[in-house]
Amino acid sequence: MTVKIITDSACDLPQDIVQEYDIEVLPFLVYIDHKEYRDGVNITTRQVYDAIRQGSVPTTGQVPMDAIVDTFKKYAQEGRQCIYLSFSSKLSGTYNTARLVAQEMKKNFHDFQVTVVDTLSGSLGQGLIALEAAQMAKANADTTHIIDRVQRRASSNVEHLFSVDDLHYLYRGGRLSYASSFLGGLLQIKPILHVQEGLMIPFQKVRGKKMAVKRLVELVKERSLGDKNQIIGITHADDATTAKQLQSLLQNTLGYKNIIVNLIGSVLACHIGIGGVAAFVVNTKLPEPNCLSSGETI
């Protein structure tokens, strides 16, 4: 019986991939107009975007403890080993909650083995790590090899490169000053952001969406492995046209063949709003095994 790969709905993996590789996806909470929903269970990403367009201000909460307990208990009773790949601990408390649940579960199921890994990632950055783990599990790779690989991937080995349209959401989330967001909106400034140690960091500004897409392509070229067969992830905040432009440039200019495109999911949509695009790619910075620090086996 293969190890079970578990992640959460911040991963933004398309449903067909989730089903093909039998990945368990735990739901984050979404709050809209004082109502609570479970992401992907009783609300869809499309409904979240519709709510934003209608003027609502959705917020999110971490994966509820009962969802983690029920999932871990199910696989403990089946005698299956699990790897849970969580959304960045710098952006959510879910990683720490999962660690605590795993420790408690061990008291009743002494042989249960679960490794909880902080991916320090989100969206398809997290999704690429989960997908690789699931591919290895499907190929019956040794569990220790899977754990080693995902922990090393989580240590700054997956690039998150993205731009957003509406700076108001970054201001509201404390990532831009009011002056920067106000002037940026007037001047059509598009911030380019990436992820460092699990946090979203603005690091460059360009003018206009066309230049933002061009810069993302340049950054993918600079930071990727350079393997035309490697998987590139693209997500967009309800902006399929820009996502297609980015995909076309990555395919026709850089020659990448394997590209996954999906909506930015509910978790991040609540924080960046409408109109953004992102690229995710494995880079060359694969740490040595003795650098591991982002996972814990219970």
C-alpha positions as CSV (number, residue, x, y, z in Angstrom):
1,M,0.0,0.0,0.0
2,T,1.5,3.3,-1.1
3,V,2.1,6.3,1.2
4,K,-0.9,8.7,1.2
5,I,-0.2,12.2,0.1
6,I,-2.3,14.9,1.8
7,T,-2.3,18.6,1.2
8,D,-4.7,21.5,1.5
9,S,-6.8,23.7,-0.7
10,A,-4.2,26.4,-0.9
11,C,-2.3,24.2,-3.4
12,D,-4.5,25.2,-6.4
13,L,-4.0,21.9,-8.2
14,P,-6.6,21.2,-10.9
15,Q,-9.2,18.6,-9.9
16,D,-8.2,16.2,-12.6
17,I,-4.7,16.0,-11.3
18,V,-5.9,15.5,-7.7
19,Q,-8.1,12.6,-8.8
20,E,-5.4,11.1,-11.1
21,Y,-2.9,10.9,-8.3
22,D,-5.3,10.3,-5.4
23,I,-4.3,13.3,-3.4
24,E,-6.3,14.1,-0.3
25,V,-7.1,17.9,-0.2
26,L,-8.1,19.4,3.1
27,P,-10.4,22.5,3.0
28,F,-9.5,25.9,4.2
29,L,-12.4,28.0,5.7
30,V,-13.8,30.9,3.7
31,Y,-16.0,33.6,5.2
32,I,-18.3,35.6,3.0
33,D,-20.9,38.0,4.5
34,H,-20.6,36.4,8.0
35,K,-21.2,32.9,6.6
36,E,-18.7,30.1,6.9
37,Y,-17.8,27.7,4.0
38,R,-15.3,24.9,3.5
39,D,-13.2,25.6,0.4
40,G,-14.0,23.1,-2.3
41,V,-16.7,21.4,-0.2
42,N,-19.6,23.8,-0.1
43,I,-18.2,26.7,-2.0
44,T,-16.2,26.9,-5.3
45,T,-13.4,29.2,-6.3
46,R,-15.7,30.7,-8.9
47,Q,-18.2,31.6,-6.3
48,V,-15.6,33.4,-4.3
49,Y,-14.6,35.5,-7.3
50,D,-18.2,36.2,-8.0
51,A,-18.6,37.4,-4.4
52,I,-15.6,39.7,-4.8
53,R,-17.0,41.2,-8.0
54,Q,-20.3,41.8,-6.2
55,G,-18.5,43.9,-3.5
56,S,-18.0,41.3,-0.7
57,V,-14.7,41.1,1.1
58,P,-14.1,37.4,1.7
59,T,-11.7,36.3,4.4
60,T,-10.2,32.9,5.2
61,G,-9.5,30.7,8.2
62,Q,-7.1,27.8,8.6
63,V,-8.1,24.2,7.8
64,P,-10.4,23.3,10.7
65,M,-9.0,20.9,13.2
66,D,-11.8,18.4,12.8
67,A,-10.9,18.0,9.1
68,I,-7.3,17.1,10.0
69,V,-8.4,14.8,12.8
70,D,-10.9,12.9,10.7
71,T,-8.4,12.5,7.8
72,F,-5.5,11.4,10.0
73,K,-7.7,9.0,11.9
74,K,-9.0,7.4,8.7
75,Y,-5.6,6.6,7.5
76,A,-4.3,5.6,10.9
77,Q,-7.2,3.0,11.1
78,E,-6.2,1.8,7.6
79,G,-2.5,1.4,8.7
80,R,-1.3,3.8,6.0
81,Q,1.6,6.1,6.3
82,C,0.9,9.7,5.4
83,I,2.7,12.8,4.3
84,Y,0.9,16.1,4.8
85,L,2.2,19.0,2.8
86,S,0.8,22.2,4.3
87,F,0.4,25.8,3.1
88,S,3.3,28.0,4.3
89,S,3.4,28.3,8.1
90,K,4.3,32.0,7.6
91,L,0.8,32.6,6.1
92,S,-1.4,30.2,8.1
93,G,-1.5,28.3,11.4
94,T,-2.5,25.1,9.7
95,Y,1.0,23.5,9.7
96,N,1.3,23.9,13.5
97,T,-2.3,22.6,14.0
98,A,-1.5,19.5,11.9
99,R,1.7,18.8,13.9
100,L,-0.3,18.9,17.2
101,V,-3.1,16.7,15.8
102,A,-0.4,14.2,14.6
103,Q,1.1,14.1,18.0
104,E,-2.2,13.4,19.7
105,M,-3.2,10.8,17.1
106,K,0.0,8.9,17.9
107,K,-1.3,8.3,21.5
108,N,-4.1,6.2,20.2
109,F,-2.5,4.7,17.1
110,H,1.0,3.9,18.2
111,D,2.1,2.6,14.8
112,F,0.7,5.5,12.8
113,Q,3.4,7.3,10.9
114,V,2.7,10.8,9.5
115,T,5.2,13.4,8.3
116,V,4.0,17.0,8.4
117,V,5.9,19.2,6.0
118,D,5.8,23.0,5.9
119,T,6.1,23.6,2.2
120,L,6.8,27.3,2.8
121,S,4.8,27.7,-0.4
122,G,1.3,28.3,-1.7
123,S,-0.8,28.1,-4.8
124,L,0.8,25.9,-7.5
125,G,4.2,26.3,-5.8
126,Q,2.8,24.1,-3.0
127,G,0.9,22.2,-5.7
128,L,4.1,21.3,-7.6
129,I,5.6,19.9,-4.4
130,A,2.4,17.8,-3.7
131,L,2.3,16.6,-7.3
132,E,5.9,15.4,-7.3
133,A,5.3,13.6,-4.0
134,A,2.2,11.9,-5.4
135,Q,4.0,10.9,-8.6
136,M,6.7,9.3,-6.5
137,A,4.1,7.6,-4.3
138,K,2.3,6.2,-7.4
139,A,5.6,4.9,-8.7
140,N,6.1,3.1,-5.3
141,A,9.1,5.1,-4.3
142,D,10.5,4.6,-0.9
143,T,8.7,6.8,1.7
144,T,12.0,8.2,3.0
145,H,13.0,9.3,-0.5
146,I,9.7,11.1,-0.9
147,I,10.0,12.8,2.4
148,D,13.6,13.8,1.6
149,R,12.6,15.2,-1.8
150,V,9.6,17.3,-0.6
151,Q,11.6,18.7,2.4
152,R,14.3,19.8,0.0
153,R,11.8,21.2,-2.4
154,A,10.3,23.3,0.4
155,S,13.6,24.9,1.2
156,S,13.6,27.7,-1.5
157,N,13.5,25.3,-4.4
158,V,10.2,26.4,-6.0
159,E,9.9,29.9,-7.4
160,H,6.7,31.9,-6.9
161,L,6.6,34.8,-9.4
162,F,3.5,36.8,-9.7
163,S,1.9,40.2,-10.4
164,V,-1.4,41.7,-9.3
165,D,-3.7,44.3,-10.8
166,D,-5.5,45.8,-7.8
167,L,-3.0,47.1,-5.2
168,H,-5.8,47.8,-2.7
169,Y,-5.8,44.1,-1.6
170,L,-2.0,44.2,-0.9
171,Y,-2.5,47.4,1.0
172,R,-5.3,45.9,3.0
173,G,-3.1,42.9,3.8
174,G,-0.3,45.1,5.0
175,R,2.1,44.4,2.1
176,L,2.0,47.9,0.6
177,S,1.6,51.4,2.0
178,Y,-1.5,53.4,1.2
179,A,0.6,55.9,-0.8
180,S,2.2,53.1,-2.8
181,S,-1.2,51.5,-3.6
182,F,-2.8,54.8,-4.4
183,L,-0.1,56.1,-6.7
184,G,0.4,52.6,-8.2
185,G,-3.2,52.5,-9.2
186,L,-3.0,55.9,-10.9
187,L,0.2,55.1,-12.7
188,Q,-0.8,51.6,-13.7
189,I,2.2,50.2,-11.7
190,K,2.2,46.5,-11.4
191,P,4.3,45.0,-8.5
192,I,6.2,41.8,-9.2
193,L,6.3,39.7,-6.1
194,H,8.0,36.4,-5.1
195,V,8.2,34.2,-2.0
196,Q,11.1,34.2,0.4
197,E,11.1,31.8,3.4
198,G,7.3,31.4,3.0
199,L,6.4,35.1,2.8
200,M,5.1,37.1,-0.2
201,I,7.7,39.8,-0.9
202,P,7.3,42.7,-3.4
203,F,10.6,43.2,-5.1
204,Q,10.1,45.1,-8.3
205,K,7.6,47.4,-10.0
206,V,6.8,47.7,-13.7
207,R,4.3,49.8,-15.6
208,G,1.4,48.1,-17.2
209,K,0.2,44.5,-17.5
210,K,2.1,43.8,-20.7
211,M,5.4,44.6,-19.1
212,A,4.5,42.6,-16.0
213,V,3.9,39.5,-18.1
214,K,7.1,40.1,-20.0
215,R,9.0,40.3,-16.7
216,L,7.5,37.1,-15.4
217,V,8.7,35.3,-18.5
218,E,12.2,36.7,-18.0
219,L,12.2,35.6,-14.4
220,V,11.1,32.1,-15.3
221,K,14.0,31.9,-17.8
222,E,16.5,33.2,-15.2
223,R,15.4,31.0,-12.3
224,S,14.1,27.7,-13.8
225,L,16.1,24.5,-14.3
226,G,16.1,25.3,-18.1
227,D,14.6,21.8,-18.8
228,K,12.0,22.3,-21.4
229,N,10.1,19.2,-20.1
230,Q,9.9,20.5,-16.5
231,I,6.4,21.4,-15.3
232,I,5.6,25.1,-15.1
233,G,2.5,26.2,-13.1
234,I,0.4,29.2,-14.0
235,T,-2.4,30.5,-11.9
236,H,-4.6,33.6,-12.5
237,A,-7.0,35.7,-10.4
238,D,-10.0,35.4,-12.8
239,D,-7.9,36.7,-15.6
240,A,-7.7,33.9,-18.1
241,T,-6.7,36.1,-21.0
242,T,-3.5,37.2,-19.3
243,A,-2.8,33.6,-18.2
244,K,-3.1,32.5,-21.9
245,Q,-0.7,35.2,-22.9
246,L,1.8,34.1,-20.3
247,Q,1.4,30.4,-21.3
248,S,1.9,31.3,-25.0
249,L,5.1,33.1,-24.3
250,L,6.5,30.3,-22.1
251,Q,5.7,27.8,-24.8
252,N,6.6,29.7,-27.9
253,T,9.5,31.8,-26.6
254,L,11.1,29.5,-24.0
255,G,9.9,26.2,-25.4
256,Y,8.3,24.8,-22.2
257,K,6.0,21.8,-23.0
258,N,4.4,20.9,-19.7
259,I,2.3,23.7,-18.3
260,I,-0.5,23.5,-15.7
261,V,-3.0,26.4,-15.8
262,N,-5.6,27.0,-13.1
263,L,-7.5,29.7,-11.2
264,I,-5.8,31.1,-8.1
265,G,-7.8,29.3,-5.4
266,S,-10.1,30.8,-2.8
267,V,-7.4,31.1,-0.1
268,L,-5.1,33.5,-2.0
269,A,-8.0,35.1,-4.0
270,C,-9.3,36.6,-0.8
271,H,-5.9,38.4,-0.3
272,I,-4.9,39.5,-3.8
273,G,-8.3,40.2,-5.4
274,I,-9.2,40.2,-9.1
275,G,-6.7,40.3,-11.9
276,G,-3.3,38.8,-11.2
277,V,-1.2,36.1,-12.8
278,A,1.6,33.9,-11.4
279,A,4.2,31.5,-12.6
280,F,5.7,28.7,-10.5
281,V,8.8,26.7,-11.4
282,V,11.4,24.5,-9.8
283,N,14.7,26.2,-9.6
284,T,18.3,24.9,-9.4
285,K,18.7,25.5,-5.7
286,L,18.1,22.0,-4.4
287,P,19.7,21.9,-0.9
288,E,21.7,19.0,0.4
289,P,19.9,16.5,2.6
290,N,21.6,17.8,5.7
291,C,19.9,21.2,5.2
292,L,16.4,19.8,6.0
293,S,14.4,21.6,8.5
294,S,10.8,22.0,7.2
295,G,9.2,18.7,8.2
296,E,8.6,16.6,11.2
297,T,7.8,12.9,11.3
298,I,5.5,11.9,14.1
